[in-house]
Amino acid sequence: MRMPENLVEILALETIEVNLFRGVSPDDGFPRIFGGLVIAQALTAAYKTVPDRVCHSLHAYFIRPGDINAPVLYEVERARDGGTFTTRRVAAIQHGEQIFNLACSFQTPEQGLEHQAPMPFAVDPETLPTNADYLRSLGEALDPQFLRMAEFPRPIDLRWVDPQNPALPVAKPPAKEVWMRAKAPLGDDVRLQQAALAYASDMAFMDSALRPHGLIWTMPNLQAASLDHAMWFHHPFDFNAWTLFAQDSPSASQGRGLVRGQMFSRDGRLVASVAQECLMRLRTR
């Protein structure tokens, strides 16, 4: 199935049995399943066992590369149903082996103390080209693989504030901003909104740790992959509206890079925080 632009279709799961669900990966031009898809589908599977609470955090590990030609089974463990919090664990399985696991916590909404980090300045998204338009503008200087990927439909509209040129990458500060939003209507269901944002949270993320080294993740001498992923939801949001994903990478060492991210609605509200450690191992042969 070629990648549709509708996240509602992409994230849909089939119920197989109690606590067991099946998802598929559309063809997005990449040789393995996109990590954000597995995060979002696993969260969707967990939500199918939590009818009345809202996810406030998730923590996940990527264990094996996902096979785009095989469905993914999501097995949900109902770890705890407490008075205020609910905990679920989800294992994503292909060919009899775990490729990913996730722990997530849900809470009954309540009022409490509030403060937040300020939203960084970023130029308006309408003044920036789409990611696909930017890649096309590089013309023949760009590797044909990137040109092919630029032609694939994508469910997320990305607008980079300071994009790295994959045809001629250079060292840049280990921080960046990217505007993003879902292309197709999501509705106001908080479960789908959160799953969509979780999907997008793994897009354009690892790049922040590679930027100071003048590298991009597709370089043949670089082994790059997401190792783990964490996300905290702070406030309701509308992902059909522009969301600023501000990122920085405070550390890289021992073949790994750490990236932190903050997601802001356009009016300056911090709606989610994200963190990820990625593999970024340079091959010498």
C-alpha positions as CSV (number, residue, x, y, z in Angstrom):
1,M,0.0,0.0,0.0
2,R,1.4,3.4,-1.0
3,M,1.7,5.9,1.7
4,P,-1.6,7.9,2.0
5,E,-1.7,11.5,3.3
6,N,-4.4,10.6,5.9
7,L,-3.1,9.7,9.4
8,V,-6.5,8.3,10.3
9,E,-5.9,5.6,7.7
10,I,-2.3,5.0,8.6
11,L,-2.9,4.6,12.3
12,A,-6.0,2.3,12.1
13,L,-5.7,-1.0,13.8
14,E,-7.6,-4.3,13.4
15,T,-8.7,-6.0,16.6
16,I,-7.6,-9.6,16.5
17,E,-8.5,-10.7,20.1
18,V,-8.8,-9.1,23.5
19,N,-5.6,-7.1,24.0
20,L,-4.3,-8.0,20.6
21,F,-4.3,-5.7,17.5
22,R,-2.8,-5.6,14.1
23,G,-1.4,-2.7,12.1
24,V,0.3,-2.4,8.7
25,S,3.0,-0.1,7.4
26,P,2.3,1.7,4.1
27,D,5.1,2.1,1.6
28,D,6.8,5.4,2.4
29,G,9.9,4.8,0.3
30,F,12.1,3.6,3.1
31,P,13.5,0.1,3.6
32,R,12.2,-0.3,7.1
33,I,9.2,0.7,9.2
34,F,9.2,4.3,10.3
35,G,9.7,4.5,14.0
36,G,7.0,7.1,14.5
37,L,4.5,4.8,13.0
38,V,5.2,2.0,15.5
39,I,5.1,4.5,18.4
40,A,1.7,5.9,17.2
41,Q,0.1,2.5,16.5
42,A,1.3,1.1,19.9
43,L,-0.2,4.1,21.6
44,T,-3.4,3.6,19.7
45,A,-3.4,-0.1,20.8
46,A,-3.0,0.9,24.4
47,Y,-5.9,3.4,24.1
48,K,-8.2,0.7,22.9
49,T,-7.9,-0.7,26.5
50,V,-8.3,2.6,28.2
51,P,-11.7,4.1,27.6
52,D,-11.8,7.1,29.9
53,R,-8.3,8.5,30.6
54,V,-5.7,10.5,28.7
55,C,-2.1,9.6,28.1
56,H,0.4,11.9,29.8
57,S,3.6,10.0,29.1
58,L,5.1,7.2,27.0
59,H,8.5,5.6,27.0
60,A,9.7,3.2,24.3
61,Y,12.6,1.1,23.0
62,F,13.3,0.2,19.4
63,I,14.6,-3.3,19.5
64,R,14.8,-4.6,15.9
65,P,14.2,-3.0,12.5
66,G,10.6,-3.3,11.3
67,D,9.8,-5.3,8.1
68,I,7.6,-3.1,5.9
69,N,6.3,-6.2,4.1
70,A,4.8,-7.8,7.2
71,P,2.0,-6.7,9.5
72,V,2.8,-5.7,13.1
73,L,1.0,-7.3,16.0
74,Y,0.5,-5.1,19.1
75,E,0.0,-7.1,22.3
76,V,-1.2,-4.9,25.2
77,E,-0.5,-5.8,28.9
78,R,-2.9,-4.2,31.3
79,A,-0.3,-3.5,34.0
80,R,-2.5,-1.4,36.3
81,D,-5.8,0.4,36.6
82,G,-5.6,2.7,39.6
83,G,-7.8,5.4,41.1
84,T,-6.2,8.2,39.0
85,F,-3.6,6.6,36.8
86,T,-3.7,3.7,34.3
87,T,-0.6,1.9,33.1
88,R,-0.2,-0.2,29.9
89,R,2.7,-2.0,28.3
90,V,2.6,-2.8,24.6
91,A,4.9,-5.2,22.6
92,A,5.1,-4.8,18.9
93,I,5.8,-8.2,17.3
94,Q,6.9,-9.3,13.8
95,H,7.9,-12.8,12.8
96,G,7.5,-14.0,16.4
97,E,10.0,-11.5,17.8
98,Q,9.6,-8.1,19.5
99,I,10.7,-5.2,17.4
100,F,9.6,-2.5,19.8
101,N,8.1,-2.1,23.3
102,L,6.3,0.8,24.9
103,A,5.1,1.7,28.4
104,C,2.5,4.4,28.7
105,S,0.6,6.1,31.5
106,F,-2.9,7.6,31.4
107,Q,-4.5,10.0,33.9
108,T,-7.9,11.4,34.7
109,P,-7.5,15.1,33.7
110,E,-7.2,17.4,36.7
111,Q,-6.2,21.0,37.5
112,G,-2.8,21.9,39.1
113,L,0.1,24.2,39.3
114,E,1.4,25.4,36.0
115,H,4.5,26.9,34.4
116,Q,6.3,26.3,31.1
117,A,9.4,27.2,29.1
118,P,9.0,30.1,26.7
119,M,8.5,29.4,23.0
120,P,11.5,30.3,20.9
121,F,11.2,32.7,18.0
122,A,10.7,31.1,14.6
123,V,9.7,32.7,11.3
124,D,6.1,32.0,10.2
125,P,5.6,28.6,8.5
126,E,3.8,30.2,5.6
127,T,7.1,31.9,4.6
128,L,8.9,28.6,4.4
129,P,8.9,25.9,1.6
130,T,7.5,22.5,2.3
131,N,10.1,19.8,2.9
132,A,9.3,18.3,-0.5
133,D,9.6,21.7,-2.3
134,Y,12.9,22.3,-0.6
135,L,14.3,19.0,-1.7
136,R,13.0,19.5,-5.3
137,S,14.7,22.9,-5.4
138,L,18.1,21.3,-5.0
139,G,17.6,19.6,-8.4
140,E,20.3,17.4,-9.9
141,A,22.7,18.1,-7.0
142,L,20.5,15.9,-4.8
143,D,21.0,12.1,-4.6
144,P,18.2,10.5,-6.8
145,Q,17.1,8.6,-3.6
146,F,16.0,11.9,-2.0
147,L,14.3,13.0,-5.2
148,R,12.3,9.8,-5.2
149,M,11.4,10.2,-1.6
150,A,10.3,13.8,-2.2
151,E,7.6,12.5,-4.6
152,F,6.0,10.2,-2.0
153,P,2.8,11.5,-0.4
154,R,3.4,12.4,3.2
155,P,0.8,12.7,6.0
156,I,2.8,15.5,7.7
157,D,3.5,19.0,6.3
158,L,7.1,19.9,7.4
159,R,8.6,23.4,7.1
160,W,12.2,23.6,8.2
161,V,13.5,26.9,9.6
162,D,17.1,26.1,8.7
163,P,17.3,22.9,6.8
164,Q,20.4,20.9,6.3
165,N,21.3,20.5,2.6
166,P,21.5,16.7,2.1
167,A,23.5,17.3,-1.2
168,L,26.2,19.3,0.6
169,P,25.8,19.0,4.4
170,V,27.8,21.3,6.6
171,A,28.4,21.6,10.3
172,K,25.6,23.6,12.0
173,P,24.7,24.2,15.7
174,P,23.1,21.2,17.4
175,A,19.7,22.8,17.5
176,K,16.9,23.4,15.0
177,E,13.2,24.3,14.6
178,V,10.7,22.8,12.3
179,W,7.0,23.6,11.8
180,M,4.7,20.7,11.3
181,R,1.0,19.8,11.1
182,A,-1.2,16.9,9.9
183,K,-2.4,17.3,6.3
184,A,-5.8,15.5,6.6
185,P,-8.4,16.4,9.2
186,L,-8.0,14.6,12.5
187,G,-11.1,15.6,14.4
188,D,-11.1,16.5,18.1
189,D,-10.6,13.0,19.5
190,V,-7.6,13.4,21.9
191,R,-6.5,9.8,21.3
192,L,-6.0,10.3,17.6
193,Q,-4.5,13.8,18.2
194,Q,-1.9,12.3,20.5
195,A,-1.2,9.4,18.2
196,A,-0.7,11.8,15.3
197,L,1.7,14.0,17.3
198,A,3.6,10.9,18.5
199,Y,3.9,9.8,14.8
200,A,5.4,13.2,14.0
201,S,7.7,13.3,17.0
202,D,10.1,10.9,15.4
203,M,10.3,12.9,12.2
204,A,13.3,15.2,11.6
205,F,14.6,14.4,15.1
206,M,17.9,12.6,14.9
207,D,19.2,15.3,12.6
208,S,19.8,17.6,15.5
209,A,22.5,15.3,16.9
210,L,24.1,14.9,13.5
211,R,24.2,18.6,12.6
212,P,27.3,19.7,14.4
213,H,29.2,17.0,12.6
214,G,28.0,17.9,9.2
215,L,26.3,14.5,8.7
216,I,23.0,13.3,7.5
217,W,21.4,10.0,8.4
218,T,21.5,8.5,4.9
219,M,25.3,8.7,4.5
220,P,26.7,5.3,3.6
221,N,29.5,5.4,6.3
222,L,27.0,6.2,9.0
223,Q,24.9,3.6,10.9
224,A,22.0,5.5,12.3
225,A,18.8,4.4,14.1
226,S,16.5,5.5,16.9
227,L,17.3,3.6,20.1
228,D,14.6,4.8,22.5
229,H,11.9,7.5,22.6
230,A,10.0,9.3,25.4
231,M,7.2,11.8,25.2
232,W,5.2,13.8,27.7
233,F,1.8,15.4,26.8
234,H,1.2,18.7,28.8
235,H,-1.9,20.3,27.2
236,P,-4.6,19.5,24.6
237,F,-3.8,20.7,21.1
238,D,-4.9,20.6,17.5
239,F,-2.4,19.0,15.3
240,N,-4.2,20.2,12.2
241,A,-2.8,23.6,13.2
242,W,0.8,24.6,13.0
243,T,3.0,23.2,15.8
244,L,6.6,24.3,16.3
245,F,9.0,21.4,17.1
246,A,12.1,23.1,18.7
247,Q,15.0,20.7,19.3
248,D,18.5,20.6,20.7
249,S,21.2,17.9,21.2
250,P,23.2,18.4,24.4
251,S,25.5,15.4,24.0
252,A,26.9,12.8,21.7
253,S,29.3,10.1,22.8
254,Q,30.1,6.4,22.5
255,G,28.2,6.1,19.2
256,R,25.0,7.7,20.6
257,G,23.4,11.1,20.4
258,L,20.8,12.6,22.7
259,V,18.1,14.9,21.4
260,R,15.5,16.9,23.3
261,G,12.4,18.5,21.8
262,Q,9.6,20.8,22.8
263,M,6.4,21.2,20.8
264,F,4.5,24.5,20.9
265,S,1.1,25.5,19.6
266,R,1.3,28.6,17.5
267,D,0.0,30.7,20.4
268,G,3.0,29.8,22.5
269,R,1.6,27.0,24.7
270,L,4.0,24.1,25.3
271,V,1.9,21.0,24.4
272,A,4.4,18.2,24.6
273,S,8.1,17.4,25.3
274,V,10.1,14.7,23.6
275,A,13.5,13.0,24.1
276,Q,15.4,10.4,22.1
277,E,18.7,8.7,22.1
278,C,19.9,7.6,18.7
279,L,22.6,5.4,17.3
280,M,25.1,7.4,15.2
281,R,28.1,5.1,14.6
282,L,30.6,6.0,11.9
283,R,32.0,3.0,10.0
284,T,35.7,3.0,9.2
285,R,35.4,0.4,6.5
